[in-house]
Amino acid sequence: MNPVRIIFKRELSSFFNTPVAWVFLVIFLFLAGFTTFQIGNFYDANQASLQVFFNFHIWLYLLLMPAIAMRTWAEERNTGSIELLLTLPITLWQAVLGKFLAAWAFAGIALIGTFPIWFTVSFLGDPDHGVIIAGYLGSWLLAGAFLAVSGCMSAITKSQVVAFVLSVVVCLMLILLGFPAALDFFQAFLPQALVDAIASLSLFSHYQSMMKGVIDLRDLIYYGLLGGLFLYATSLIIEIKKGN
Amino acid sequence: MIETKNLTKSYGGIRAVDDLSFRVEPGQVLGFLGPNGAGKSTSMKMIAGFLTPTLGSVNVCGFDTEAQPLEAKRVVGYLPEGAPAYGEMTPLSFLRFVGEIRGLSTALLKKRIDEIVGQLHLENVLDQPIEQLSKGFKRRVGIAQAIIHDPRVLIMDEPTDGLDPNQKQEVRDLISGMSKDKIIVVSTHILEEVESVCNRAIIIARGKLLADATPAELAMRSRYYQAVTIRSDQPELLRDALHGVAGVAEVEIDARDQSVTALPKKGQTIFAAIGEMIRARGLSIRDMALERGRLDEVFRTITQGGRS
C-alpha cells in the first residue's frame, strides 16, 4: 500500500480515537445550524437556497480548521514521535501529504454531516442543486486551504496553543486581504495593478464566487496553488526545525 | 555494515558531534557511552536518518543516508530516546501501522506480530491505548516497532532507561539473542550494561570520539586492573603489610566497607605475591578478589579529559 494512504488511514482513525474529533463535529454542526437559522434568519429570507448557510462557513472555519490542524505536527514534535515517523522508509512529503489529506477528509465528513439542511431546503422549496453542489465544493476547498495554512503553522511550534493562535491570525489575514478596508489601505501607496493582485490573493473573493455557484478554473487553480505552497512550506519548516 | 566518515553536526556554531569516524560490522553489539549531552543521541539520529549531518556521511549496509535515504531507512530499526509512540493507538494498531509502512505483507506482518508479542510479553496490553501503559510496557512497544521488520541494523537509544532490574535484564537478553547476524548499536550510561551486552564500546564526550575498544580492553586501562581487594577485620594492619609487597603501587581503604585494595604498578601482577605474603605472615582475611578493572573509573578518567 502507498505510504500516503497508510499515513492517511492512521491519522484519520486517530482523529476518531480522541474525543476532540467528536467534540469538533458536534460544535461544527451546532454552529452551522445556529448561524444559518438564528443569525442568518434562514426562514425569513424565504429563499430556496443555501446561500446564508455557506456565508457563515468562512467564519466557522477560521476557528475550527486551526483547531483540527493544530496538533498535526506540534504534537509529533512535542512527544518525539516525529523521530519515529521520519525514520520510517517514507519521504517527508508523503508524511505531509498524508496528514493533510486526513485532516481534509475529516473536514469533508463534517460537511457531509450538514446534508440534512440540503434535504430541508429541497423539501421546502425547489433549490438549484447545481449551485448547492458548487457551494459544498467551494466550502470544502476553503476548508482545505485553511487546513494547509494551519498545518504549516503547526510545524513551526511544539505548542498546540501557539499553533492555533498563529493559524487563526494567518487565516484571518488571508480573508481580510479582500476586504475594502484593507484594499483602501494598500491603495494609498501601491499602484492599482498591485492592489488588484493583492485582492485576488484573498480567500474571501475566491470563496464568494463559488458560493454563488460559479466553478471557475481560476478559483480551482488558486486553491491548488495556495494549498501546494503551504504544504511545501510545511515540509521546509519541518526539515529545518525537526532537530530542535 | 555501518560506516560513519567525519560525521559532524553543528547547532548554531556548537559542534554536538565532532568528526566522528567508525565502522561497525555484523555480529557486533556496539555500546555508545558518554555523559549526558555528549552527542550520543545526535549521532544515533544521524545514523537512523532523522537528522542530516552538517559534514561527513553515514553509510548503512551500502546505502548513504543522504543519497539513498529510503533504502538506508529500510534496513534500519530505530528506537528513539524515550520510546515515543502515538499514545492514542493500541500496541496492536501501532505495530500494524509501522509494519505496513515498512512494506510487510499481511501474512508476514501477522506472523511477526505474533512472534514479537511473545518475545516482549505484550499479550495482555495489546488492546490498551499506549498512553495508558506503564513505562516498561511503553519501552517494549518501542522495541517491538524497531524490530518488526527484522532489520539488519538495530539502533536503540537508551533501551533500558527507566526500566526495573528484571525488565532491564529481559531487554539485555533480547538484545543478546538478536546479536548474531545483526549490527546493534545501543547507547547507555549504565556501564554494567556495556559489559553484559556489548562486545565493543565507543566513548564520546563533547562530540568527540575518545575511546573505541572492547569492554575488557577498556577495563584494562583502569588503575584497578589486576588490583587485589581484600576484606579483613584489621584493615590498617593489612594496609601496612601490603605496602611491603613488591609491585604494589598504592593501597586504598574503602571508607564504606573497610575493604583494602592494593593497586599494582603499571603492567605488574601482584595477586600471587600478596597471597604468599598473607600466608607467610599468617594474617586473617575474610576474602580476597582479583579485580578486572573498573569501567566507571575508566569512563570518568576518559570523559573528564584526564589521562586515558
Contacts between the chains, C-beta under 8 A, distances in Angstrom:
chain1	res1	chain2	res2	distance
A	1	B	100	6.1
A	3	B	101	5.8
A	6	B	97	6.8
A	6	B	100	4.9
A	6	B	101	5.2
A	7	B	101	7.5
A	10	B	86	7.5
A	10	B	89	7.7
A	10	B	97	5.1
A	13	B	93	7.8
A	14	B	86	6.5
A	14	B	88	5.5
A	14	B	89	6.9
A	17	B	88	4.4
A	17	B	89	7.2
A	17	B	129	7.8
A	18	B	88	5.4
A	79	B	84	5.1
A	79	B	87	7.0
A	80	B	80	5.9
A	80	B	81	7.3
A	80	B	82	5.9
A	80	B	84	3.7
A	81	B	84	4.3
A	81	B	85	6.3
A	81	B	86	5.8
A	83	B	45	6.9
A	83	B	48	7.9
A	83	B	50	5.2
A	83	B	78	7.8
A	83	B	80	4.1
A	83	B	84	6.4
A	84	B	78	7.5
A	84	B	80	5.9
A	84	B	84	5.7
A	84	B	85	7.0
A	84	B	98	8.0
A	84	B	145	7.2
A	86	B	49	7.8
A	86	B	50	5.6
A	87	B	48	4.6
A	87	B	49	5.5
A	87	B	50	5.1
A	87	B	73	5.9
A	87	B	76	7.1
A	87	B	78	4.7
A	87	B	80	7.6
A	88	B	73	6.6
A	88	B	98	6.8
A	88	B	101	4.8
A	88	B	102	6.7
A	89	B	70	4.8
A	89	B	71	7.9
A	89	B	73	4.3
A	89	B	74	4.6
A	89	B	101	7.1
A	89	B	102	6.5
A	89	B	103	7.4
A	90	B	70	7.6
A	90	B	101	6.2
A	91	B	69	7.9
A	91	B	70	7.1
A	242	B	50	7.1
A	242	B	51	7.5
A	243	B	11	7.4
A	243	B	45	7.5
A	243	B	50	7.9
A	243	B	51	5.1
